[in-house]
Amino acid sequence: MEKIRVIVAKPGLDGHDRGAKVISRALRDEGMEVVYTGLRQTPEQIVEAALQEDAGVIGLSILSGAHNYVCPRVMELLREQGLDDVLVVVGGIIPDVDLPGLKEIGIHGVFQPGTPIQDIVTYIREHHRRVTA
């Protein structure tokens, strides 16, 4: 059976990771392989983890408002590493006004507070670009 391998990361200085841990557990419960990288990750660390773990999905949990810096940098680094096929999703406090900019750089899966966990699981299952055995 094919497994979806997911990196869940908390970029920046935000120290609140309860949501990231809840999502990590939910994705594991759904049969995905999940690596939670922990707090205060840089875009470079996140992309390196995706490369090392052969991840097909990166989930970024951002509550600090740093999404307009972190997301473009992660996407840039993924392209530089030839990881254009990795699906990047973002959860957290993301204002509606910022959604078009995120979509423009290739992030279409944005999950704001109150999104049902099953919606996130379904989105990842339907949109992941690469799976590993």
Secondary structure as UniProt FT lines:
FT   STRAND          5..9
FT   TURN            12..13
FT   HELIX           18..29
FT   TURN            30..31
FT   STRAND          33..36
FT   HELIX           43..53
FT   STRAND          57..62
FT   HELIX           67..80
FT   TURN            81..82
FT   TURN            84..85
FT   STRAND          87..92
FT   HELIX           96..98
FT   HELIX           99..104
FT   TURN            105..106
FT   STRAND          109..111
FT   TURN            113..114
FT   HELIX           117..127
//
